[in-house]
Amino acid sequence: MVVKTAISLPEKTFKRINAEARKRKMSRSRLIASLMEEHWKRMEDAQFAARVKAAYGSDYELDDEEKAWLEFGRRQMGELLKDEKW
């Protein structure tokens, strides 16, 4: 389901969005939705890392295997959602 909305943007931001959408060969709507999904994913990853650090101690860092699994999951989701209609 797609919901249409109107937003107000500074002209400079609007021009940057138009340029980036043309560069990526996608609509402004799809670009903004994609960027927001990327932003939320980074936020979720940061929140997950904060929860892990809280549970295991502030000096806990993900090891290479854990980082690889997170990246694999990100790529899989990207592949699954690449053809989604925005």
C-alpha positions as CSV (number, residue, x, y, z in Angstrom):
1,M,0.0,0.0,0.0
2,V,1.3,3.4,-0.9
3,V,0.3,6.6,0.9
4,K,0.8,9.9,-0.8
5,T,1.8,12.9,1.2
6,A,3.2,16.4,0.7
7,I,6.2,17.8,2.6
8,S,7.9,21.1,2.7
9,L,11.7,21.2,2.0
10,P,14.3,23.9,1.7
11,E,15.0,24.5,-1.9
12,K,18.6,23.4,-1.6
13,T,17.4,20.0,-0.2
14,F,14.8,19.6,-2.9
15,K,17.5,20.2,-5.6
16,R,19.8,17.7,-4.0
17,I,17.0,15.1,-3.8
18,N,16.2,15.7,-7.5
19,A,19.9,15.3,-8.5
20,E,20.4,12.2,-6.5
21,A,17.1,10.6,-7.8
22,R,18.2,11.3,-11.4
23,K,21.7,9.8,-10.6
24,R,20.1,6.7,-9.2
25,K,17.5,6.6,-11.9
26,M,14.6,6.4,-9.4
27,S,11.7,8.6,-8.4
28,R,12.1,11.2,-5.6
29,S,9.5,9.2,-3.6
30,R,11.4,6.0,-3.9
31,L,14.7,7.7,-3.1
32,I,13.3,9.3,0.0
33,A,11.7,6.1,1.1
34,S,14.9,4.2,0.5
35,L,17.0,6.7,2.4
36,M,14.6,6.6,5.3
37,E,14.8,2.8,5.4
38,E,18.6,3.0,5.4
39,H,18.5,5.5,8.2
40,W,16.1,3.4,10.3
41,K,18.3,0.3,9.7
42,R,21.3,2.2,11.0
43,M,19.3,3.4,14.0
44,E,18.2,-0.2,14.7
45,D,21.7,-1.5,14.4
46,A,23.0,1.2,16.8
47,Q,20.2,0.4,19.3
48,F,21.0,-3.3,19.0
49,A,24.7,-2.6,19.7
50,A,23.7,-0.4,22.7
51,R,21.6,-3.3,24.1
52,V,24.4,-5.7,23.6
53,K,26.9,-3.4,25.3
54,A,24.5,-2.9,28.2
55,A,24.1,-6.7,28.5
56,Y,27.7,-7.7,28.1
57,G,29.5,-4.6,29.3
58,S,30.5,-1.3,27.7
59,D,33.7,-2.7,26.2
60,Y,31.9,-5.4,24.2
61,E,32.4,-5.1,20.4
62,L,30.9,-7.3,17.7
63,D,33.5,-9.7,16.4
64,D,34.2,-10.1,12.7
65,E,31.8,-13.1,12.4
66,E,29.0,-11.2,14.0
67,K,29.6,-8.2,11.8
68,A,29.6,-10.5,8.7
69,W,26.3,-12.0,9.7
70,L,24.8,-8.5,10.2
71,E,26.0,-7.4,6.8
72,F,24.8,-10.7,5.2
73,G,21.3,-10.0,6.7
74,R,21.3,-6.5,5.4
75,R,22.2,-7.7,1.9
76,Q,19.5,-10.4,2.0
77,M,16.9,-7.9,3.0
78,G,18.0,-5.5,0.3
79,E,17.8,-8.3,-2.3
80,L,14.3,-9.3,-1.0
81,L,13.0,-5.8,-1.1
82,K,14.7,-4.5,-4.3
83,D,11.6,-4.9,-6.4
84,E,9.2,-3.5,-3.9
85,K,6.9,-0.9,-5.5
86,W,7.0,2.4,-3.5
